[in-house]
Amino acid sequence: MMGNVTLITMFFLSGLDEKMSHRFILFSLTLLCYCLILLVNISLVLVIILDRNLHEPMYILLCTFCINGLYGTAGFYPKFLWDLLSPLHVISYSGCLVQAQVMYSFACGDLSILAVMAYDRYVAICRPLQYHAVMSKQRVLKLAFFSWFTPACILAVNISLTSRLRLCSAFIARLFCANWIIVTLACCIGTRAGCPAVTLINNIVACITIVFYFFHGVFIVWTYMCLVRMCVNSVENRAKFMQTCVPHLLSLTTFLLTILFDVMNMRFSSVELPPHLKNLLSVEFLVIPPLMNPLIYGFKLTKIRKKFVALLSIKNT
């Protein structure tokens, strides 16, 4: 029935301009950015793991946050750096699916971890007497695990549904593979039903995934409304809020703004943007949050800042 369709084993990533000038400069800047991401995230992870005084719920979640950032960026930067040096930008079919799985499970994992961190701050400020009972180390470790494992499973379902589709094109007009872009390449040749019917299950599962993580955002907003209401009339709670919640709010804002365009552009955009601008906006969630989050927390949280200052002073003596 679909004999006219060629089996696709390789994708061509056409997001990078073949005639792009200054490619070496872009390679150097990208490599520098990735090295900085590795440096700040690994440093923060090691500081938290090696210092027993930082084995508290908030810092365990922060450690999970940084590890997730390392996981997500590993799915993009090595391949992109290779493409900048290569005249042909290709990726295998299976490699493309793995890349889509890694990068979007990273994005969903970030939102899950931010939701757990919001709950942690809510309990710490609104229910301080119950904090250690509610946020025990074992429970925090379970929450940290499921905040990564659940997105990985949800995205695996999305990817497995995509893998069953026959595709009519091997060209992806992006710098990296994205699940929904692969779905749009689905073939309708030889099918009795139209294209919408071929990808109906993919649409349903993708919409369920978006709604599921939309409610993560609603939960985070609700917790911060409660926190703000609680902190208005208390100087002590206001100080706690400024010290521990402001970094979280900055991370959340950065993440939401960077991921929003990518989702909207893939699924709903009808406006043609210049390719370079589209590329820049599509990779923001792989540049700004992984780089800025450790810096925001490192400078704002007193215990971590003091630990870094102590390590630097030891090194200079």
C-alpha positions as CSV (number, residue, x, y, z in Angstrom):
1,M,0.0,0.0,0.0
2,M,2.9,2.3,0.7
3,G,5.4,0.9,-1.8
4,N,6.1,4.4,-3.2
5,V,7.4,5.6,0.1
6,T,11.2,5.3,0.7
7,L,12.3,4.0,4.1
8,I,14.1,6.8,5.7
9,T,17.2,5.9,7.7
10,M,18.8,9.4,7.8
11,F,17.6,12.9,8.4
12,F,19.2,16.1,6.9
13,L,19.2,19.0,9.4
14,S,18.7,22.1,7.2
15,G,18.4,24.7,9.9
16,L,22.1,25.6,9.6
17,D,22.8,27.7,6.5
18,E,25.2,25.8,4.3
19,K,26.8,29.1,3.1
20,M,26.9,30.6,6.6
21,S,30.0,32.8,7.0
22,H,31.9,33.1,10.3
23,R,31.2,29.4,11.1
24,F,34.5,29.1,13.0
25,I,33.5,32.1,15.3
26,L,30.1,30.5,16.0
27,F,31.9,27.2,16.7
28,S,34.2,28.9,19.2
29,L,31.4,30.7,20.9
30,T,29.3,27.5,21.1
31,L,32.2,25.6,22.5
32,L,32.8,28.3,25.1
33,C,29.2,28.3,26.1
34,Y,29.1,24.5,26.5
35,C,32.3,24.5,28.5
36,L,30.8,27.2,30.8
37,I,27.6,25.1,31.2
38,L,29.7,22.1,32.1
39,L,31.9,24.1,34.5
40,V,29.1,25.8,36.5
41,N,26.8,22.8,36.7
42,I,29.4,20.2,37.6
43,S,30.9,22.6,40.2
44,L,27.6,23.1,41.9
45,V,26.8,19.4,41.8
46,L,30.2,18.5,43.3
47,V,29.9,21.2,46.0
48,I,26.4,19.9,47.1
49,I,27.4,16.2,47.0
50,L,30.7,16.6,48.9
51,D,29.4,19.0,51.6
52,R,27.2,17.1,54.1
53,N,25.8,20.4,55.4
54,L,24.2,20.9,52.0
55,H,22.4,17.6,52.1
56,E,19.1,19.3,52.6
57,P,15.9,19.2,50.5
58,M,16.4,22.5,48.7
59,Y,20.0,21.7,47.8
60,I,19.3,18.1,46.8
61,L,16.6,19.4,44.3
62,L,19.1,22.1,43.1
63,C,21.6,19.3,42.5
64,T,19.0,17.3,40.5
65,F,18.2,20.5,38.5
66,C,21.9,20.9,37.5
67,I,22.2,17.2,36.6
68,N,19.2,17.5,34.4
69,G,20.7,20.5,32.7
70,L,23.9,18.5,31.9
71,Y,21.7,15.7,30.6
72,G,19.7,17.9,28.3
73,T,22.6,19.9,26.9
74,A,24.5,16.7,26.2
75,G,21.8,15.9,23.7
76,F,22.4,19.1,21.7
77,Y,25.9,20.6,22.0
78,P,28.2,17.8,20.8
79,K,26.1,17.1,17.7
80,F,25.8,20.8,16.9
81,L,29.5,21.4,17.3
82,W,30.2,18.6,15.0
83,D,27.7,20.0,12.4
84,L,29.5,23.4,12.5
85,L,32.7,21.7,11.4
86,S,31.0,19.4,8.9
87,P,29.8,20.2,5.4
88,L,27.0,17.7,5.7
89,H,24.5,18.0,8.5
90,V,22.9,14.6,8.9
91,I,21.7,12.4,11.8
92,S,20.5,8.8,11.8
93,Y,16.8,8.0,12.2
94,S,17.4,6.4,15.6
95,G,19.8,9.1,16.6
96,C,17.1,11.7,15.7
97,L,14.5,10.0,17.9
98,V,17.0,9.7,20.8
99,Q,17.9,13.4,20.5
100,A,14.2,14.4,20.6
101,Q,13.7,12.2,23.6
102,V,16.7,13.6,25.5
103,M,16.0,17.3,24.9
104,Y,12.3,17.4,25.5
105,S,12.4,15.0,28.5
106,F,15.1,17.5,29.8
107,A,12.7,20.4,29.3
108,C,9.7,18.6,30.9
109,G,12.0,17.4,33.7
110,D,13.1,21.0,34.4
111,L,9.4,22.0,34.9
112,S,8.8,19.0,37.2
113,I,11.8,19.9,39.3
114,L,10.7,23.5,39.5
115,A,7.3,22.3,40.7
116,V,8.9,20.2,43.4
117,M,11.1,23.1,44.4
118,A,8.0,25.4,44.6
119,Y,6.3,22.9,46.9
120,D,9.5,22.7,49.0
121,R,9.5,26.4,49.5
122,Y,5.7,26.4,50.2
123,V,6.1,23.8,53.0
124,A,9.2,25.6,54.4
125,I,7.5,29.0,54.7
126,C,3.8,28.2,55.1
127,R,4.2,25.0,57.3
128,P,7.6,25.3,59.0
129,L,6.8,23.0,61.9
130,Q,5.9,20.2,59.6
131,Y,8.8,20.8,57.1
132,H,11.2,18.1,58.2
133,A,8.4,15.5,58.4
134,V,6.9,16.4,55.0
135,M,10.2,16.9,53.2
136,S,12.2,14.1,54.6
137,K,15.4,13.1,52.7
138,Q,13.9,9.9,51.5
139,R,10.8,11.7,50.2
140,V,12.9,14.4,48.5
141,L,15.0,11.7,46.7
142,K,11.9,10.0,45.5
143,L,10.4,13.3,44.3
144,A,13.7,14.1,42.5
145,F,13.8,10.7,40.9
146,F,10.2,10.8,39.6
147,S,10.6,14.4,38.5
148,W,13.0,13.0,35.9
149,F,11.6,9.5,35.4
150,T,8.0,10.6,34.7
151,P,9.0,13.0,31.8
152,A,11.3,10.4,30.4
153,C,8.4,7.9,30.3
154,I,5.9,10.4,28.9
155,L,8.3,11.5,26.1
156,A,9.1,7.9,25.4
157,V,5.4,7.3,24.7
158,N,5.4,10.3,22.3
159,I,8.6,9.1,20.6
160,S,7.4,5.5,20.2
161,L,4.2,6.7,18.6
162,T,6.3,8.8,16.2
163,S,8.5,5.9,15.3
164,R,5.5,4.0,13.8
165,L,4.9,6.6,11.2
166,R,6.0,6.4,7.6
167,L,7.7,9.6,6.6
168,C,7.7,11.3,3.2
169,S,10.6,13.7,3.8
170,A,14.0,13.4,5.4
171,F,14.6,17.2,5.7
172,I,14.2,18.8,9.1
173,A,14.4,22.6,9.0
174,R,15.9,23.0,12.4
175,L,19.3,22.7,14.2
176,F,18.1,19.6,16.0
177,C,15.5,16.9,16.0
178,A,12.1,17.7,17.6
179,N,9.3,15.1,17.9
180,W,6.5,17.3,16.5
181,I,8.6,18.3,13.5
182,I,9.2,14.6,12.7
183,V,5.4,14.0,13.0
184,T,4.7,16.7,10.4
185,L,6.8,14.7,7.9
186,A,4.3,11.8,8.1
187,C,3.2,10.3,4.8
188,C,-0.4,10.3,3.7
189,I,0.3,8.5,0.4
190,G,-1.7,5.4,0.0
191,T,-3.7,5.9,3.1
192,R,-7.5,5.8,3.0
193,A,-7.8,8.3,5.8
194,G,-6.3,11.8,5.5
195,C,-3.2,13.0,7.2
196,P,-5.0,14.2,10.4
197,A,-6.2,10.6,10.9
198,V,-2.7,9.2,10.4
199,T,-1.3,11.4,13.2
200,L,-4.4,11.6,15.3
201,I,-3.0,9.5,18.2
202,N,0.2,11.6,18.2
203,N,-1.8,14.8,18.4
204,I,-3.9,13.5,21.3
205,V,-0.9,12.3,23.3
206,A,1.0,15.5,22.6
207,C,-1.9,17.6,23.7
208,I,-2.3,15.5,26.9
209,T,1.4,16.0,27.6
210,I,1.1,19.8,27.1
211,V,-1.9,20.0,29.4
212,F,-0.2,17.8,32.0
213,Y,2.8,20.2,32.1
214,F,0.6,23.3,31.9
215,F,-0.9,22.2,35.2
216,H,2.6,22.0,36.6
217,G,2.9,25.7,35.8
218,V,-0.5,26.4,37.4
219,F,0.6,24.5,40.5
220,I,3.8,26.6,40.7
221,V,1.8,29.9,40.3
222,W,-0.6,28.8,43.0
223,T,2.2,28.0,45.5
224,Y,3.8,31.4,44.9
225,M,0.4,33.1,45.4
226,C,0.2,31.4,48.8
227,L,3.8,32.3,49.6
228,V,3.4,36.0,48.7
229,R,0.2,36.1,50.8
230,M,2.0,34.5,53.7
231,C,5.1,36.8,53.5
232,V,3.3,40.1,53.2
233,N,2.9,40.6,56.9
234,S,6.0,38.8,58.2
235,V,9.5,40.3,58.2
236,E,11.0,36.8,58.9
237,N,9.1,35.1,56.1
238,R,9.9,38.0,53.7
239,A,13.6,37.5,54.4
240,K,13.2,33.7,53.7
241,F,11.3,34.5,50.5
242,M,13.9,36.9,49.2
243,Q,16.8,34.5,49.9
244,T,15.4,31.2,48.7
245,C,12.4,31.9,46.5
246,V,13.7,34.8,44.3
247,P,16.3,32.5,42.6
248,H,13.6,30.0,42.0
249,L,11.3,32.6,40.4
250,L,14.2,33.9,38.2
251,S,14.8,30.3,37.1
252,L,11.2,29.7,36.4
253,T,10.7,32.9,34.4
254,T,13.8,32.2,32.4
255,F,12.7,28.7,31.6
256,L,9.1,29.5,30.7
257,L,10.1,32.4,28.4
258,T,12.7,30.3,26.6
259,I,10.5,27.2,26.2
260,L,7.3,29.1,25.3
261,F,8.5,30.2,21.9
262,D,9.8,26.8,20.9
263,V,6.5,25.1,21.6
264,M,4.4,27.9,20.0
265,N,6.7,28.1,17.0
266,M,6.6,24.3,16.4
267,R,2.9,23.8,16.8
268,F,1.0,27.0,16.2
269,S,3.2,29.5,14.4
270,S,2.0,30.9,11.1
271,V,4.5,33.8,11.0
272,E,7.6,33.4,8.9
273,L,10.6,34.6,10.9
274,P,14.1,35.0,9.6
275,P,16.0,31.6,9.8
276,H,18.8,33.0,12.0
277,L,16.2,34.5,14.5
278,K,14.2,31.3,14.5
279,N,17.4,29.3,15.2
280,L,18.4,31.6,18.0
281,L,15.0,31.4,19.7
282,S,14.7,27.7,19.3
283,V,17.9,26.9,21.2
284,E,17.4,29.5,24.0
285,F,16.1,26.8,26.4
286,L,19.4,25.0,25.8
287,V,21.6,28.0,26.5
288,I,20.1,30.4,29.0
289,P,18.6,28.2,31.8
290,P,21.5,25.6,32.0
291,L,24.0,28.5,32.1
292,M,22.1,31.0,34.3
293,N,20.5,28.7,36.9
294,P,23.7,27.6,38.6
295,L,24.9,31.2,38.6
296,I,21.6,32.5,40.0
297,Y,21.6,30.0,42.8
298,G,25.3,30.2,43.4
299,F,25.3,33.9,44.0
300,K,21.9,34.1,45.8
301,L,21.9,31.2,48.2
302,T,24.1,32.0,51.2
303,K,25.4,28.5,52.0
304,I,26.5,27.8,48.5
305,R,28.1,31.3,48.0
306,K,30.0,30.9,51.3
307,K,31.2,27.4,50.2
308,F,32.5,28.7,46.9
309,V,34.2,31.7,48.6
310,A,35.9,29.2,51.1
311,L,37.1,27.0,48.2
312,L,38.5,30.0,46.3
313,S,40.3,31.3,49.4
314,I,41.8,27.9,50.1
315,K,43.0,27.7,46.5
316,N,44.6,31.2,46.7
317,T,46.5,30.5,49.9
